């Protein structure tokens, strides 16, 4: 099941929160509100989304909307969301798939081993 929250535009991203961070999982969608990326942040989802919008070659031109769910265990919930998406659609979201193809297993491990 996808995240149960309404889609928001990027103008609705909260300002940087510092100590009151927002850990959790999130989905990014294209203009038709199709999920193109599922991600997580152990520290602050809005800041992580900003990083994607600045640097991610697949997400930057495609993403128009985001939604979020709080999580104390975001890595596990991200894995569950990805598995459900794969089961339902037969593949990972477009930009998750592009990310995996571009990165080596070592770089994926390093990224997952650090917190955002």
C-alpha positions as protocol buffer text, in pm:
chain_id: "A"
residue {
  index: 1
  type: UNK
  ca { x: 0 y: 0 z: 0 }
}
residue {
  index: 2
  type: UNK
  ca { x: 135 y: 344 z: -81 }
}
residue {
  index: 3
  type: UNK
  ca { x: 173 y: 614 z: 178 }
}
residue {
  index: 4
  type: UNK
  ca { x: -169 y: 737 z: 288 }
}
residue {
  index: 5
  type: UNK
  ca { x: -128 y: 1113 z: 260 }
}
residue {
  index: 6
  type: UNK
  ca { x: -226 y: 1374 z: 8 }
}
residue {
  index: 7
  type: UNK
  ca { x: 14 y: 1475 z: -264 }
}
residue {
  index: 8
  type: UNK
  ca { x: 182 y: 1813 z: -209 }
}
residue {
  index: 9
  type: UNK
  ca { x: 374 y: 2041 z: -441 }
}
residue {
  index: 10
  type: UNK
  ca { x: 738 y: 2119 z: -366 }
}
residue {
  index: 11
  type: UNK
  ca { x: 642 y: 2471 z: -265 }
}
residue {
  index: 12
  type: UNK
  ca { x: 482 y: 2304 z: 39 }
}
residue {
  index: 13
  type: UNK
  ca { x: 812 y: 2153 z: 162 }
}
residue {
  index: 14
  type: UNK
  ca { x: 860 y: 2268 z: 522 }
}
residue {
  index: 15
  type: UNK
  ca { x: 1149 y: 2497 z: 600 }
}
residue {
  index: 16
  type: UNK
  ca { x: 1461 y: 2344 z: 750 }
}
residue {
  index: 17
  type: UNK
  ca { x: 1367 y: 2223 z: 1096 }
}
residue {
  index: 18
  type: UNK
  ca { x: 1698 y: 2169 z: 1274 }
}
residue {
  index: 19
  type: UNK
  ca { x: 1617 y: 1992 z: 1600 }
}
residue {
  index: 20
  type: UNK
  ca { x: 1254 y: 1924 z: 1507 }
}
residue {
  index: 21
  type: UNK
  ca { x: 1339 y: 1701 z: 1213 }
}
residue {
  index: 22
  type: UNK
  ca { x: 1094 y: 1482 z: 1025 }
}
residue {
  index: 23
  type: UNK
  ca { x: 1227 y: 1124 z: 991 }
}
residue {
  index: 24
  type: UNK
  ca { x: 1025 y: 890 z: 774 }
}
residue {
  index: 25
  type: UNK
  ca { x: 949 y: 755 z: 430 }
}
residue {
  index: 26
  type: UNK
  ca { x: 837 y: 947 z: 124 }
}
residue {
  index: 27
  type: UNK
  ca { x: 718 y: 905 z: -232 }
}
residue {
  index: 28
  type: UNK
  ca { x: 784 y: 1141 z: -521 }
}
residue {
  index: 29
  type: UNK
  ca { x: 548 y: 1151 z: -819 }
}
residue {
  index: 30
  type: UNK
  ca { x: 536 y: 1288 z: -1171 }
}
residue {
  index: 31
  type: UNK
  ca { x: 275 y: 1524 z: -1319 }
}
residue {
  index: 32
  type: UNK
  ca { x: 22 y: 1237 z: -1344 }
}
residue {
  index: 33
  type: UNK
  ca { x: 88 y: 1150 z: -977 }
}
residue {
  index: 34
  type: UNK
  ca { x: 255 y: 818 z: -1065 }
}
residue {
  index: 35
  type: UNK
  ca { x: 517 y: 723 z: -808 }
}
residue {
  index: 36
  type: UNK
  ca { x: 864 y: 766 z: -958 }
}
residue {
  index: 37
  type: UNK
  ca { x: 1073 y: 737 z: -641 }
}
residue {
  index: 38
  type: UNK
  ca { x: 1039 y: 590 z: -292 }
}
residue {
  index: 39
  type: UNK
  ca { x: 1290 y: 695 z: -28 }
}
residue {
  index: 40
  type: UNK
  ca { x: 1359 y: 740 z: 340 }
}
residue {
  index: 41
  type: UNK
  ca { x: 1547 y: 962 z: 578 }
}
residue {
  index: 42
  type: UNK
  ca { x: 1639 y: 885 z: 934 }
}
residue {
  index: 43
  type: UNK
  ca { x: 1676 y: 1255 z: 1005 }
}
residue {
  index: 44
  type: UNK
  ca { x: 1473 y: 1492 z: 789 }
}
residue {
  index: 45
  type: UNK
  ca { x: 1260 y: 1403 z: 487 }
}
residue {
  index: 46
  type: UNK
  ca { x: 1221 y: 1758 z: 348 }
}
residue {
  index: 47
  type: UNK
  ca { x: 1599 y: 1809 z: 344 }
}
residue {
  index: 48
  type: UNK
  ca { x: 1648 y: 1473 z: 174 }
}
residue {
  index: 49
  type: UNK
  ca { x: 1392 y: 1565 z: -91 }
}
residue {
  index: 50
  type: UNK
  ca { x: 1573 y: 1895 z: -149 }
}
residue {
  index: 51
  type: UNK
  ca { x: 1896 y: 1701 z: -206 }
}
residue {
  index: 52
  type: UNK
  ca { x: 1723 y: 1485 z: -468 }
}
residue {
  index: 53
  type: UNK
  ca { x: 1582 y: 1790 z: -645 }
}
residue {
  index: 54
  type: UNK
  ca { x: 1927 y: 1949 z: -660 }
}
residue {
  index: 55
  type: UNK
  ca { x: 2135 y: 1645 z: -762 }
}
residue {
  index: 56
  type: UNK
  ca { x: 1936 y: 1346 z: -887 }
}
residue {
  index: 57
  type: UNK
  ca { x: 1931 y: 1334 z: -1268 }
}
residue {
  index: 58
  type: UNK
  ca { x: 1616 y: 1121 z: -1286 }
}
residue {
  index: 59
  type: UNK
  ca { x: 1414 y: 1294 z: -1014 }
}
residue {
  index: 60
  type: UNK
  ca { x: 1498 y: 1654 z: -1096 }
}
residue {
  index: 61
  type: UNK
  ca { x: 1314 y: 1679 z: -1432 }
}
residue {
  index: 62
  type: UNK
  ca { x: 1029 y: 1438 z: -1350 }
}
residue {
  index: 63
  type: UNK
  ca { x: 914 y: 1498 z: -991 }
}
residue {
  index: 64
  type: UNK
  ca { x: 624 y: 1735 z: -927 }
}
residue {
  index: 65
  type: UNK
  ca { x: 465 y: 1607 z: -604 }
}
residue {
  index: 66
  type: UNK
  ca { x: 567 y: 1448 z: -273 }
}
residue {
  index: 67
  type: UNK
  ca { x: 402 y: 1280 z: 24 }
}
residue {
  index: 68
  type: UNK
  ca { x: 543 y: 1164 z: 354 }
}
residue {
  index: 69
  type: UNK
  ca { x: 477 y: 936 z: 649 }
}
residue {
  index: 70
  type: UNK
  ca { x: 655 y: 955 z: 985 }
}
residue {
  index: 71
  type: UNK
  ca { x: 855 y: 645 z: 1075 }
}
residue {
  index: 72
  type: UNK
  ca { x: 1082 y: 543 z: 1359 }
}
residue {
  index: 73
  type: UNK
  ca { x: 1221 y: 268 z: 1133 }
}
residue {
  index: 74
  type: UNK
  ca { x: 1236 y: 435 z: 789 }
}
residue {
  index: 75
  type: UNK
  ca { x: 1475 y: 188 z: 624 }
}
residue {
  index: 76
  type: UNK
  ca { x: 1243 y: -106 z: 696 }
}
residue {
  index: 77
  type: UNK
  ca { x: 936 y: 85 z: 582 }
}
residue {
  index: 78
  type: UNK
  ca { x: 1113 y: 198 z: 265 }
}
residue {
  index: 79
  type: UNK
  ca { x: 1197 y: -164 z: 186 }
}
residue {
  index: 80
  type: UNK
  ca { x: 834 y: -262 z: 243 }
}
residue {
  index: 81
  type: UNK
  ca { x: 705 y: 19 z: 17 }
}
residue {
  index: 82
  type: UNK
  ca { x: 951 y: -80 z: -256 }
}
residue {
  index: 83
  type: UNK
  ca { x: 851 y: -447 z: -230 }
}
residue {
  index: 84
  type: UNK
  ca { x: 482 y: -360 z: -250 }
}
residue {
  index: 85
  type: UNK
  ca { x: 540 y: -137 z: -551 }
}
residue {
  index: 86
  type: UNK
  ca { x: 739 y: -412 z: -723 }
}
residue {
  index: 87
  type: UNK
  ca { x: 468 y: -670 z: -647 }
}
residue {
  index: 88
  type: UNK
  ca { x: 193 y: -443 z: -776 }
}
residue {
  index: 89
  type: UNK
  ca { x: 366 y: -302 z: -1086 }
}
residue {
  index: 90
  type: UNK
  ca { x: 627 y: -567 z: -1164 }
}
residue {
  index: 91
  type: UNK
  ca { x: 921 y: -328 z: -1125 }
}
residue {
  index: 92
  type: UNK
  ca { x: 1066 y: -62 z: -900 }
}
residue {
  index: 93
  type: UNK
  ca { x: 967 y: 303 z: -948 }
}
residue {
  index: 94
  type: UNK
  ca { x: 1145 y: 463 z: -1243 }
}
residue {
  index: 95
  type: UNK
  ca { x: 1400 y: 666 z: -1046 }
}
residue {
  index: 96
  type: UNK
  ca { x: 1470 y: 393 z: -789 }
}
residue {
  index: 97
  type: UNK
  ca { x: 1555 y: 165 z: -1079 }
}
residue {
  index: 98
  type: UNK
  ca { x: 1775 y: 432 z: -1240 }
}
residue {
  index: 99
  type: UNK
  ca { x: 1957 y: 487 z: -909 }
}
residue {
  index: 100
  type: UNK
  ca { x: 2036 y: 119 z: -871 }
}
residue {
  index: 101
  type: UNK
  ca { x: 2172 y: 92 z: -1224 }
}
residue {
  index: 102
  type: UNK
  ca { x: 2404 y: 392 z: -1180 }
}
residue {
  index: 103
  type: UNK
  ca { x: 2555 y: 298 z: -845 }
}
residue {
  index: 104
  type: UNK
  ca { x: 2781 y: 10 z: -760 }
}
residue {
  index: 105
  type: UNK
  ca { x: 2693 y: -224 z: -473 }
}
residue {
  index: 106
  type: UNK
  ca { x: 2970 y: -65 z: -267 }
}
residue {
  index: 107
  type: UNK
  ca { x: 2833 y: 287 z: -308 }
}
residue {
  index: 108
  type: UNK
  ca { x: 2479 y: 168 z: -226 }
}
residue {
  index: 109
  type: UNK
  ca { x: 2614 y: 8 z: 92 }
}
residue {
  index: 110
  type: UNK
  ca { x: 2794 y: 328 z: 192 }
}
residue {
  index: 111
  type: UNK
  ca { x: 2479 y: 535 z: 130 }
}
residue {
  index: 112
  type: UNK
  ca { x: 2261 y: 299 z: 334 }
}
residue {
  index: 113
  type: UNK
  ca { x: 2516 y: 278 z: 615 }
}
residue {
  index: 114
  type: UNK
  ca { x: 2508 y: 648 z: 690 }
}
residue {
  index: 115
  type: UNK
  ca { x: 2208 y: 840 z: 812 }
}
residue {
  index: 116
  type: UNK
  ca { x: 2071 y: 1139 z: 620 }
}
